[in-house]
Amino acid sequence: MNWARDNLSTLPVNRSVVVAEVQHQGRGQRGRQFVSGPGGLYISMPLKPKIKEGWDEALIRSLSVHTKTWLESEYGIMSHIKPPNDLLVGNAKIMGVLIETVYLGNELQSLILGAGLNVSQKFKEADHPFEAVSIAELAKIDLNPKQVLSSWLLNWNPWSEGLL
């Protein structure tokens, strides 16, 4: 999100996806910070919503519902949405979504939708402060995050939902 925010003036809003292989300054709810290592997909998308109110919840829900459906159809993984911004398999997090707003004065210039999807990490082999799981662990296959990216986002279309 930091890179996307810092380079917002050069990125086409509603048309860019910034992808990171690791996160050194990841952010979560209530100011929580974390580091996310290799094996996940960490994206930031500069967006400008059409709707005036409730856009944050609508965008988070839209990506969460899309990802839930995609996980089931691509990998047979059943998940559920834990409001406001997590996708879980059982009690383990497989995806988190966060939105950062960028204002110029009182006018919303853009928002940056950030999402982290656990693709090939080995959480069961590591000591983590929270319960997490990856697609590779659940599907018992080897995955490359870069190969998963286009499949994950291919059919997500917030434009058709009237959000952007």
C-alpha positions in Angstrom: 0.0 0.0 0.0 2.8 2.4 0.8 4.3 2.1 -2.7 0.9 2.5 -4.3 0.1 5.5 -2.2 3.5 7.1 -2.8 3.2 6.6 -6.6 -0.6 7.3 -6.9 -0.1 10.2 -9.3 1.6 7.9 -11.8 -0.9 5.0 -11.5 -4.1 4.8 -13.5 -6.9 4.8 -10.9 -9.3 1.9 -11.4 -6.9 0.2 -13.8 -3.8 -0.7 -11.7 -2.8 -3.7 -9.6 0.5 -3.4 -7.6 1.8 -6.8 -6.6 4.4 -7.4 -3.8 6.1 -10.7 -3.0 6.7 -9.7 0.6 5.3 -7.0 3.0 7.7 -5.2 5.3 5.1 -2.7 6.7 1.8 -4.6 6.4 -1.1 -3.0 8.2 -4.2 -4.4 9.7 -7.2 -3.3 11.7 -6.7 -0.9 14.6 -3.1 0.0 13.5 -1.7 -3.5 13.8 1.5 -4.0 11.8 3.0 -7.2 10.5 5.6 -8.6 8.1 4.4 -11.1 5.4 7.0 -13.3 3.9 7.2 -15.0 0.5 4.5 -17.3 -0.7 1.5 -14.9 -0.5 0.0 -12.5 -2.9 0.0 -9.0 -1.6 -1.9 -6.5 -3.9 -2.7 -2.9 -3.8 -5.3 -1.3 -6.1 -5.8 2.4 -6.5 -9.6 2.9 -6.9 -12.1 5.7 -7.0 -15.7 4.5 -6.1 -18.8 5.8 -7.8 -21.0 5.3 -4.9 -21.0 8.0 -2.2 -21.5 6.0 1.0 -20.6 2.5 2.1 -18.0 2.0 -0.6 -15.4 0.6 1.8 -17.7 -2.2 3.0 -19.0 -2.8 -0.5 -15.5 -3.2 -2.0 -14.3 -5.4 0.8 -17.4 -7.6 0.6 -17.1 -7.8 -3.2 -13.5 -9.0 -3.2 -14.3 -11.4 -0.3 -17.3 -13.0 -2.0 -15.4 -13.3 -5.3 -12.4 -14.9 -3.5 -14.7 -17.3 -1.5 -16.4 -18.5 -4.8 -13.0 -18.7 -6.6 -11.4 -20.8 -3.8 -14.3 -23.2 -4.0 -14.4 -23.5 -7.8 -10.6 -23.7 -8.3 -9.4 -25.7 -5.3 -12.5 -27.1 -3.6 -11.8 -25.0 -0.5 -14.8 -23.9 1.5 -14.3 -20.6 3.3 -16.4 -18.1 5.1 -16.3 -14.3 5.5 -15.5 -12.9 9.0 -16.7 -9.3 8.9 -15.4 -6.8 8.4 -12.4 -7.9 6.3 -11.2 -11.5 6.7 -11.8 -14.7 4.8 -11.4 -17.8 7.0 -11.2 -21.5 6.5 -12.4 -22.9 9.8 -10.7 -20.5 12.3 -7.6 -19.9 10.1 -7.2 -16.8 8.0 -6.6 -17.3 4.3 -7.1 -13.7 3.1 -7.3 -10.2 4.6 -8.5 -7.0 3.0 -7.9 -3.4 4.0 -8.7 0.0 2.5 -6.7 3.2 2.9 -8.2 6.5 1.8 -6.4 9.3 0.2 -7.9 12.8 0.4 -7.0 16.2 -1.0 -8.5 18.6 1.4 -12.0 17.3 2.0 -12.3 15.5 -1.4 -11.7 11.8 -1.8 -9.0 11.4 -4.4 -8.7 7.7 -4.3 -8.7 4.7 -2.1 -6.2 1.9 -2.1 -7.6 -1.5 -1.7 -5.0 -3.9 -0.2 -5.4 -7.6 0.0 -3.2 -10.4 1.1 -4.0 -14.0 0.0 -2.1 -16.9 1.5 -1.0 -19.0 -1.4 2.0 -21.3 -0.7 3.2 -20.5 2.8 3.7 -23.4 5.2 2.0 -22.1 8.3 1.6 -25.6 9.9 5.4 -25.9 9.9 6.0 -22.5 11.5 5.3 -20.8 14.8 2.8 -17.9 14.1 1.1 -15.6 16.6 -2.3 -16.2 14.8 -3.9 -19.1 13.0 -3.4 -18.9 9.3 -3.6 -21.3 6.3 -2.6 -21.3 2.7 -4.2 -22.6 -0.5 -1.2 -25.0 -1.0 -1.6 -26.5 2.5 -5.3 -27.1 2.1 -5.2 -28.3 -1.5 -2.0 -30.3 -0.9 -0.4 -29.0 -4.1 2.6 -26.8 -5.0 1.6 -23.3 -6.1 3.5 -20.3 -7.3 1.8 -17.1 -6.2 2.5 -15.4 -9.6 0.7 -18.2 -11.4 -2.3 -17.8 -9.1 -2.6 -14.0 -9.5 -4.4 -13.8 -12.9 -6.8 -16.7 -12.0 -7.7 -15.0 -8.7 -8.5 -11.5 -10.1 -9.6 -12.5 -13.6 -13.3 -12.5 -13.0 -13.6 -10.0 -10.2 -15.4 -7.1 -11.6 -16.4 -4.3 -9.2 -17.2 -2.2 -12.3 -20.1 -4.4 -13.2 -21.4 -4.2 -9.7 -21.6 -0.4 -10.1 -18.9 0.3 -7.4 -16.4 1.9 -9.7 
